[in-house]
Amino acid sequence: MRATLAGALGLDVALLQSGMGGVAGAELACAVSDAGAAGCVGGYKLAGDALSAVLGRLTAGTERPVGVNLIPEVVGPEELDRQVAQVLDETPERVHLSFFGMPEDAVLDRVVAAGRGLVVQVGSVEDGTHAAGRGAVVVAQGTEAGGHLLGTARRDDLVAALRDRLPDACLVASGGIGSPEEAGRALAAGADGVLLGTAFVVAHESRAHSRFKAAVTAADEADTVITDVYEIGWPGRRHRVLATAVTADPGQPKNFIGRTVVEGKPYLVPRFSSAVPTEATSGRIEEMAMYCGRSCGDISEQLSAADVVAAFARVLPGAETVKNQTRMESNVSR
Ligand SMILES: Cc1cc2nc3c(=O)[nH]c(=O)nc-3n(C[C@H](O)[C@H](O)[C@H](O)COP(=O)(O)O)c2cc1C
């Protein structure tokens, strides 16, 4: 029988919010989970006390299933082991782990053995097949996606190829989904649900800098480019961003163009840094890495996370549950 996101992660709405380093903190993740979908914090390079602080806010902020996103290739295997151990130790079972790209099998097995939900975002049929075989919900990322790109296939081609290979797997489509209609196309290609990044960058609860949010709502697809210039901190992987003076002229000097703060610790931001501008960042925001999917063409207003989930819930599996719940709640309050 085909797996569902309700079964795998306990969701009412078959929608995952991407864990986005710097942008997706506990406030966004908890708001998304409280709305019936899966919120997720970006773990990125957080470690030790800084990671503990985020995990504490995450588990105190919602009673619902929620996730923590980690990026194996950014931290390397030893640091990833430490991050995974900390998440498993410091959070309850309803907290799932989500990975950007494939970690080693031992990591996948450890998460499953701990009884946790496991989500892996992939860019190829090979990786998707491998992750599904280890018990993961597979997120198929197409090149329409904002942020770093795992493969070279278009979203619905990858979803269809994976569905062909994995008729029973729980498959989530990612990349370029900014409207319920686009989500419908991904479901028609064979997905069981969708993952959204850019649509949540502009949510009220997101930590993205206000000028980054405004640039996303003003942009359309043609304002995004695939580049590899924002490589300081995460080298060697192409990413889709809003076109900037830096993507137009990568020959500029690598001097500092701003300052930021991560969990209370100050950092200087060099031009070409992979770090996104957050509400704690100052300086030349418009030159920084504003990751953005082709989905921006359909995203024109800043909404609450709950309103984003509600807009998509009407086309996604599980929508009936939410509608019934809302009906029951309004009956009770009458
Ligand atoms: C601002 C931003 C930051 C991102 N950071 C991460 C991250 O830390 N971890 C991750 O797994 N994916 C990250 N992604 C990629 C998403 O998981 C996903 O592939 C992408 O957002 C889907 O396309 P969309 O933006 O058109 O919805 C990020 C995306 C954006 C837009």
The ligand as an ORCA input file, in Angstrom:
! r2SCAN-3c Opt
* xyz 0 1
  C      15.997     30.880      1.449
  C      16.131     29.399      1.259
  C      16.960     28.676      2.117
  C      17.058     27.278      1.985
  N      17.812     26.585      2.897
  C      17.717     25.222      2.913
  C      18.291     24.484      3.997
  O      18.914     25.043      4.911
  N      18.119     23.129      3.986
  C      17.406     22.483      3.000
  O      17.200     21.270      3.085
  N      16.908     23.157      1.935
  C      17.014     24.513      1.885
  N      16.438     25.200      0.849
  C      15.887     24.472     -0.325
  C      14.496     23.909     -0.079
  O      14.591     22.755      0.713
  C      13.750     23.525     -1.371
  O      14.516     22.688     -2.185
  C      13.271     24.730     -2.178
  O      12.937     25.807     -1.359
  C      12.059     24.347     -3.016
  O      11.773     25.315     -3.992
  P      10.870     26.621     -3.712
  O      11.774     27.553     -2.993
  O      10.516     27.096     -5.080
  O       9.686     26.209     -2.893
  C      16.350     26.598      0.945
  C      15.534     27.344      0.067
  C      15.415     28.718      0.211
  C      14.512     29.469     -0.739
*
